């Protein structure tokens, strides 16, 4: 027996895909993904229209989708993150209906509960066998963890694995197993693994970033949480990675053994595991090729599903035991609400990702960002879009000062007397405005181009058209 199909075109026909249905993709190949464009091109050739794409993320590599929106093949988009030309096109109002943004935890929760139904899921698999057992850890296009693909594979009506590395049955070290898979297609190339290194994945050398990183590490040191059993997540931005590096030095010097590091994993988190800072890395996606190699070779580096990572409807998730998370922001307001969906002009350039999941689950959610960026202040009276509500955000670290949410008096008490520049949020805002002046308000249209769904399934905000 074999589930091998000769081509993507034949696999689409076999799936029963019809106009008006929903297809899904995962984003572990990030900006190196070839699969989404290849599938949608074949859908267009078959004359199928009005398709909704539910992808865990969209990157600039997926810009050809814009033409399929214009020609009516694609009518809806759902995701956790969106960047590049697709974000610009959506912000201009190219779609008749709003994009649906969910968090990395909210997306699998809605798929599993049936709120977000997938007719056909396409799984880009760097290695697979003829029955669909597949893994991201091996093969010429290895991307590491496939955490965001599990819910799609387990709950879609029909599942197609697309691979460029077909191996003999059975693939023993699989991630997703054959019991969920309907068809397997072998292609020449599913993507460029170098493209998974998207954005900044190196420690900053910028003096401003290094100051913020030092403040962040010192804040964690004095928070009362840095002790044996400590758990931690950081992003892949330069200052966040520098903060992790400084934290590593503190943990080694004080002989602190953490329980787990988590999230999208980079070389720097791998270095912390190898150095003995953590017992385990919990990995839902790899941000660089060092992380891919670690997942393949180190038994302490564990792949998990997006549900295990952050689902609010799971009986428990890893975010529920998280001590500290370091997160970014395009802007933050006086109530500590954070925006990572849009830039300062309201153009979509990001998304929820795991931002509001980890902020909700962690004991301390720390935002690290420069006080002024591109001559604009970080702190506003009200953010353009609420990604993460201020009630779940605990502290803001900038190069000029640190603001603690008034809802966290015990954290403020721990930080007083440490020499760290603790300031009121309003005073930080005044300092920023003294540098930049008061920005002119932006003009936006009346059309809603995106709905932002919080991790619990409620709509937290809307994004308006940019004109």
C-alpha positions as CSV (number, residue, x, y, z in Angstrom):
1,X,0.0,0.0,0.0
2,X,1.1,3.5,-0.7
3,X,-0.5,7.0,-0.5
4,X,1.9,8.5,-3.1
5,X,0.2,10.8,-5.6
6,X,2.0,11.8,-8.8
7,X,1.6,15.6,-8.5
8,X,0.1,18.4,-6.4
9,X,-2.5,18.9,-9.1
10,X,-3.7,15.2,-8.7
11,X,-3.6,15.5,-5.0
12,X,-5.9,18.5,-5.1
13,X,-8.3,16.7,-7.3
14,X,-8.3,13.6,-5.0
15,X,-9.0,15.8,-2.0
16,X,-12.3,17.0,-3.3
17,X,-11.4,20.6,-2.9
18,X,-14.2,22.9,-4.3
19,X,-14.8,26.6,-4.6
20,X,-15.6,28.2,-1.2
21,X,-13.5,25.8,0.9
22,X,-10.6,26.4,3.3
23,X,-7.1,25.2,2.9
24,X,-4.2,25.4,5.4
25,X,-0.5,25.6,5.6
26,X,2.2,25.9,8.3
27,X,5.1,28.3,8.3
28,X,8.1,26.5,9.6
29,X,10.0,27.2,6.3
30,X,9.2,30.8,6.9
31,X,10.5,33.1,4.2
32,X,12.0,30.0,2.4
33,X,8.6,28.3,1.8
34,X,7.8,27.1,-1.8
35,X,4.7,25.0,-1.0
36,X,2.0,27.5,-0.5
37,X,2.6,29.2,-3.8
38,X,2.9,25.9,-5.7
39,X,-0.4,24.6,-4.3
40,X,-2.4,27.8,-4.9
41,X,-1.0,28.0,-8.5
42,X,-2.4,24.5,-9.1
43,X,-5.8,25.4,-7.5
44,X,-6.0,28.4,-9.9
45,X,-5.2,26.1,-12.9
46,X,-8.1,23.9,-11.9
47,X,-10.5,26.8,-12.0
48,X,-11.3,26.7,-8.2
49,X,-12.3,30.0,-6.7
50,X,-13.2,31.7,-3.5
51,X,-10.7,29.8,-1.4
52,X,-9.8,30.8,2.2
53,X,-6.2,30.2,3.2
54,X,-5.7,29.5,6.9
55,X,-1.9,29.7,7.3
56,X,-0.1,29.9,10.6
57,X,1.9,32.8,9.1
58,X,2.4,34.6,5.8
59,X,5.8,35.9,4.8
60,X,7.0,38.0,1.8
61,X,7.8,34.7,0.0
62,X,4.1,34.3,-0.3
63,X,3.5,37.6,-2.2
64,X,2.3,35.8,-5.3
65,X,-0.9,35.2,-3.3
66,X,-1.8,38.8,-4.0
67,X,-2.4,38.1,-7.7
68,X,-4.6,35.2,-6.7
69,X,-6.6,37.5,-4.5
70,X,-7.1,39.9,-7.5
71,X,-8.2,37.1,-9.8
72,X,-10.7,35.7,-7.3
73,X,-9.0,32.4,-6.5
74,X,-8.3,33.5,-2.9
75,X,-11.0,35.4,-1.0
76,X,-10.0,35.1,2.6
77,X,-6.9,34.9,4.8
78,X,-6.5,33.7,8.4
79,X,-3.2,33.6,10.3
80,X,-1.2,34.4,13.4
81,X,1.4,36.6,11.6
82,X,1.7,38.5,8.3
83,X,4.6,40.5,6.9
84,X,5.9,42.0,3.7
85,X,3.9,42.8,0.6
86,X,0.9,40.8,1.7
87,X,0.6,42.9,4.8
88,X,0.8,46.1,2.7
89,X,-1.8,44.8,0.2
90,X,-4.2,43.7,3.0
91,X,-3.8,47.1,4.7
92,X,-4.8,48.9,1.5
93,X,-8.1,47.0,1.4
94,X,-7.4,44.3,-1.3
95,X,-9.7,41.8,0.4
96,X,-13.5,42.2,0.6
97,X,-13.6,40.5,4.0
98,X,-11.3,41.1,7.0
99,X,-8.2,38.9,7.6
100,X,-8.7,36.9,10.8
101,X,-5.7,37.1,13.2
102,X,-5.4,34.5,15.9
103,X,-2.6,33.8,18.4
104,X,-0.3,30.8,18.1
105,X,-2.3,29.2,20.9
106,X,-5.7,30.4,19.8
107,X,-5.3,29.1,16.2
108,X,-5.0,25.4,17.2
109,X,-7.7,25.9,19.9
110,X,-10.2,27.1,17.2
111,X,-9.2,24.3,14.8
112,X,-9.6,21.6,17.5
113,X,-12.9,23.1,18.7
114,X,-14.3,23.3,15.2
115,X,-14.6,27.1,15.2
116,X,-12.0,27.2,12.4
117,X,-12.8,24.4,10.0
118,X,-10.1,23.2,7.5
119,X,-11.2,21.2,4.4
120,X,-7.7,20.4,3.1
121,X,-4.4,20.8,4.9
122,X,-1.1,20.8,3.1
123,X,1.9,19.9,5.2
124,X,5.3,20.8,4.0
125,X,7.5,18.0,5.2
126,X,11.3,18.0,4.9
127,X,11.2,14.2,5.2
128,X,8.3,11.7,4.8
129,X,7.7,8.1,3.9
130,X,5.1,6.8,1.4
131,X,2.4,6.6,4.1
132,X,2.8,10.1,5.4
133,X,4.9,9.7,8.5
134,X,6.9,12.9,8.4
135,X,9.5,15.1,10.2
136,X,11.1,18.5,9.9
137,X,14.4,17.4,11.4
138,X,15.9,15.6,8.4
139,X,16.4,16.2,4.7
140,X,17.9,18.9,2.5
141,X,15.1,21.3,3.5
142,X,15.2,20.5,7.2
143,X,13.4,23.2,9.2
144,X,13.2,21.5,12.7
145,X,10.0,21.5,14.6
146,X,6.6,21.2,12.9
147,X,4.7,22.3,15.9
148,X,2.2,24.5,14.1
149,X,1.2,21.8,11.6
150,X,-0.1,19.2,14.1
151,X,-3.6,20.7,14.6
152,X,-4.1,21.0,10.9
153,X,-3.0,17.4,10.2
154,X,-5.1,16.0,13.0
155,X,-8.4,17.9,12.4
156,X,-8.6,18.8,8.7
157,X,-11.0,16.7,6.6
158,X,-8.2,15.8,4.1
159,X,-4.4,16.0,4.6
160,X,-1.7,16.1,2.0
161,X,2.0,15.8,2.9
162,X,4.3,17.4,0.4
163,X,8.0,16.4,0.6
164,X,11.2,16.7,-1.2
165,X,12.9,13.8,0.7
166,X,11.0,10.6,0.4
167,X,12.5,7.8,2.6
168,X,11.7,4.1,3.0
169,X,8.7,3.1,5.1
170,X,8.6,3.4,8.1
171,X,10.2,6.7,9.0
172,X,11.0,5.9,12.6
173,X,11.6,9.3,14.1
174,X,8.4,11.0,12.9
175,X,6.7,14.1,14.2
176,X,3.2,13.7,12.5
177,X,2.2,10.1,12.0
178,X,0.5,8.4,9.0
179,X,-2.9,7.9,10.7
180,X,-3.8,11.5,9.9
181,X,-2.5,11.6,6.3
182,X,-4.5,10.9,3.1
183,X,-1.9,11.5,0.4
184,X,1.8,12.1,-0.1
185,X,3.4,14.1,-3.0
186,X,7.1,14.1,-3.8
187,X,8.3,17.3,-5.4
188,X,11.8,18.6,-6.3
189,X,12.0,21.2,-3.6
190,X,9.7,22.3,-0.8
191,X,11.7,25.4,0.1
192,X,15.0,26.9,1.0
193,X,16.0,26.1,4.6
194,X,18.2,29.3,4.7
195,X,14.9,31.2,4.5
196,X,13.9,30.0,8.0
197,X,16.4,32.6,9.3
198,X,14.0,35.4,8.9
199,X,14.6,38.8,10.5
200,X,17.2,39.4,13.2
201,X,18.6,36.3,14.8
202,X,21.9,37.7,15.9
203,X,22.9,39.5,19.1
204,X,22.8,43.2,18.6
205,X,26.0,45.3,18.6
206,X,24.1,48.5,18.9
207,X,25.0,50.3,22.2
208,X,21.3,51.2,22.7
209,X,20.3,47.6,22.3
210,X,23.0,46.4,24.6
211,X,21.9,48.8,27.4
212,X,18.3,47.5,27.1
213,X,19.6,44.0,27.2
214,X,21.6,44.6,30.3
215,X,18.6,46.3,32.0
216,X,16.4,43.3,31.0
217,X,18.8,40.7,32.5
218,X,19.3,42.7,35.7
219,X,15.5,43.1,36.0
220,X,15.1,39.4,35.8
221,X,17.9,38.9,38.3
222,X,16.2,41.1,40.9
223,X,12.6,40.0,40.1
224,X,12.6,37.2,42.7
225,X,12.1,34.5,40.0
226,X,15.6,33.7,39.0
227,X,16.3,30.6,41.0
228,X,16.5,26.8,40.4
229,X,13.6,25.8,38.3
230,X,13.4,29.1,36.4
231,X,11.6,29.0,33.0
232,X,12.1,31.5,30.2
233,X,11.2,32.5,26.7
234,X,12.7,35.3,24.5
235,X,12.2,36.4,20.9
236,X,14.7,36.5,18.0
237,X,15.3,40.2,18.0
238,X,18.9,41.4,18.5
239,X,18.3,43.1,21.9
240,X,16.2,40.1,23.2
241,X,19.0,37.7,22.2
242,X,21.6,39.9,23.9
243,X,19.4,39.8,27.1
244,X,19.4,36.0,26.9
245,X,23.2,36.0,26.6
246,X,23.6,38.3,29.6
247,X,21.1,36.1,31.5
248,X,23.2,33.1,30.7
249,X,26.2,34.7,32.3
250,X,24.2,35.5,35.4
251,X,22.8,31.9,35.7
252,X,26.2,30.3,35.2
253,X,27.9,32.7,37.7
254,X,25.2,32.0,40.3
255,X,24.9,28.3,39.5
256,X,21.2,28.5,38.7
257,X,19.7,25.5,36.9
258,X,16.5,26.4,35.1
259,X,13.7,24.0,34.2
260,X,13.1,25.0,30.5
261,X,13.6,27.5,27.8
262,X,10.8,27.8,25.3
263,X,9.5,29.3,22.1
264,X,10.9,29.8,18.7
265,X,14.4,28.5,19.4
266,X,17.7,30.1,18.3
267,X,21.4,29.3,18.6
268,X,21.5,31.3,21.8
269,X,18.9,29.3,23.6
270,X,20.7,26.1,22.4
271,X,23.9,27.5,23.9
272,X,22.0,28.0,27.2
273,X,20.9,24.4,27.1
274,X,24.4,23.1,26.4
275,X,25.9,25.2,29.1
276,X,23.5,23.7,31.6
277,X,21.3,26.7,32.2
278,X,18.2,24.6,31.4
279,X,17.2,21.0,31.7
280,X,15.0,21.2,28.5
281,X,14.2,23.3,25.5
282,X,10.5,23.2,24.5
283,X,10.4,24.0,20.8
284,X,7.4,24.8,18.6
285,X,9.5,26.2,15.8
286,X,13.2,26.7,15.0
287,X,14.5,30.2,14.1
288,X,17.9,29.2,12.8
289,X,19.8,26.2,11.5
290,X,21.7,25.7,14.8
291,X,18.3,25.1,16.5
292,X,17.4,22.6,13.7
293,X,20.6,20.6,14.4
294,X,20.1,20.7,18.1
295,X,16.5,19.4,17.8
296,X,17.9,16.6,15.7
297,X,20.7,15.6,18.0
298,X,20.1,16.7,21.6
299,X,17.5,14.6,23.5
300,X,17.0,17.5,25.9
301,X,15.6,19.6,23.0
302,X,12.0,18.6,22.6
303,X,9.5,19.3,19.8
304,X,6.0,20.2,20.9
305,X,2.7,21.0,19.2
306,X,1.2,24.5,19.2
307,X,-1.5,23.3,21.5
308,X,1.1,22.0,24.0
309,X,2.9,25.3,23.6
310,X,0.1,27.7,24.2
311,X,-3.5,26.5,23.7
312,X,-6.0,28.2,26.1
313,X,-8.4,25.2,25.8
314,X,-5.8,22.4,26.5
315,X,-5.9,20.9,30.0
316,X,-2.5,22.6,30.4
317,X,0.1,24.2,28.2
318,X,3.7,25.1,28.6
319,X,3.0,28.9,28.8
320,X,1.1,28.2,32.0
321,X,4.3,27.4,33.9
322,X,6.4,30.2,32.3
323,X,8.3,32.5,34.7
324,X,9.6,35.3,32.3
325,X,9.0,36.1,28.7
326,X,10.8,38.9,26.8
327,X,8.7,40.3,24.0
328,X,8.9,43.2,21.5
329,X,6.5,46.0,20.6
330,X,6.0,48.4,17.8
331,X,4.2,50.6,20.3
332,X,2.9,50.5,23.9
333,X,0.4,52.8,25.5
334,X,0.0,54.3,29.0
335,X,-2.2,51.4,30.0
336,X,0.6,48.9,28.9
337,X,-1.5,47.7,25.9
338,X,1.0,46.5,23.2
339,X,0.8,46.6,19.4
340,X,2.9,44.2,17.3
341,X,0.4,44.0,14.4
342,X,1.0,47.3,12.6
343,X,3.8,49.9,12.2
344,X,3.4,53.5,13.1
345,X,1.3,54.3,10.0
346,X,-1.1,51.4,10.6
347,X,0.3,49.1,8.0
348,X,0.2,45.4,8.9
349,X,3.7,44.1,9.5
350,X,3.4,41.4,12.2
351,X,0.8,39.7,14.3
352,X,-0.1,38.1,17.5
353,X,2.1,35.1,17.2
354,X,2.7,33.8,20.7
355,X,2.8,37.4,22.1
356,X,-0.5,37.5,24.0
357,X,-0.3,33.7,24.8
358,X,3.0,34.0,26.7
359,X,2.0,37.4,28.3
360,X,-1.1,35.8,29.7
361,X,0.7,32.6,31.0
362,X,3.9,34.0,32.3
363,X,4.6,35.5,35.8
364,X,6.4,38.4,34.2
365,X,5.8,39.6,30.7
366,X,8.6,42.0,29.8
367,X,8.5,44.3,26.8
368,X,11.9,45.4,25.5
369,X,12.1,48.2,22.9
370,X,13.9,51.5,22.2
371,X,12.1,54.6,23.6
372,X,12.3,56.2,20.2
373,X,12.3,54.4,16.8
374,X,12.5,56.1,13.4
375,X,12.0,59.5,15.1
376,X,8.7,58.3,16.6
377,X,8.0,57.7,20.3
378,X,7.4,54.1,21.5
379,X,4.8,55.1,24.0
380,X,1.4,56.5,22.8
381,X,-1.7,57.5,24.6
382,X,-3.6,54.6,22.8
383,X,-2.0,52.0,20.5
384,X,-3.3,51.7,17.0
385,X,-4.1,48.1,17.5
386,X,-4.2,46.1,20.8
387,X,-2.4,42.8,20.3
388,X,-1.8,42.1,24.0
389,X,-3.9,43.7,26.7
390,X,-2.1,45.8,29.3
391,X,-3.5,43.7,32.2
392,X,-1.1,40.9,31.1
393,X,2.0,43.1,30.5
394,X,4.2,43.7,33.6
395,X,7.2,45.8,32.6
396,X,8.6,47.9,29.9
397,X,12.4,48.1,29.5
398,X,13.9,50.9,27.3
399,X,17.4,52.4,27.1
400,X,16.3,55.4,29.1
401,X,14.2,53.9,31.8
402,X,12.1,51.0,33.0
403,X,8.3,51.2,33.8
404,X,6.5,48.7,35.9
405,X,2.8,48.2,35.6
406,X,1.0,49.6,38.7
407,X,-0.8,46.3,38.9
408,X,2.5,44.7,40.0
409,X,3.5,46.5,43.2
410,X,5.5,43.5,44.4
411,X,7.7,43.6,41.3
412,X,8.2,47.3,41.8
413,X,9.2,46.7,45.4
414,X,11.8,44.1,44.3
415,X,13.4,46.4,41.8
416,X,13.6,49.5,44.0
417,X,17.1,50.1,45.4
418,X,18.8,48.0,42.7
419,X,20.2,51.0,40.8
420,X,18.0,50.3,37.8
421,X,16.3,53.4,36.3
422,X,12.7,52.8,37.4
423,X,10.4,55.5,36.0
424,X,6.6,56.1,35.7
425,X,5.2,55.3,32.3
426,X,4.0,58.9,31.8
427,X,7.4,60.3,32.6
428,X,9.0,57.9,30.1
429,X,6.5,59.1,27.5
430,X,7.3,62.8,28.2
431,X,11.0,62.0,27.8
432,X,10.3,60.4,24.4
433,X,8.1,63.3,23.3
434,X,10.8,65.7,24.3
435,X,13.0,64.0,21.7
436,X,10.5,63.5,18.9
437,X,7.8,66.0,19.4
438,X,4.1,65.0,19.3
439,X,3.5,62.9,16.2
440,X,0.7,63.9,13.8
441,X,-2.3,61.5,14.0
442,X,-2.6,59.1,11.1
443,X,-5.6,59.0,8.8
444,X,-7.3,55.7,8.3
445,X,-10.3,54.6,6.3
446,X,-13.6,53.2,7.5
447,X,-13.1,49.7,6.1
448,X,-12.1,47.0,8.5
449,X,-9.2,45.0,6.9
450,X,-8.5,42.7,9.8
451,X,-10.0,41.4,13.0
452,X,-7.7,40.6,15.9
453,X,-8.9,37.6,17.9
454,X,-7.6,37.2,21.4
455,X,-6.4,33.8,22.6
456,X,-9.7,33.1,24.3
457,X,-11.6,33.5,21.0
458,X,-13.0,37.0,21.6
459,X,-12.3,39.9,19.2
460,X,-9.9,42.3,20.9
461,X,-9.5,44.9,18.2
462,X,-9.9,45.7,14.5
463,X,-7.4,47.1,12.0
464,X,-8.6,49.8,9.6
465,X,-7.7,50.4,6.0
466,X,-4.7,52.6,5.4
467,X,-5.4,55.4,2.9
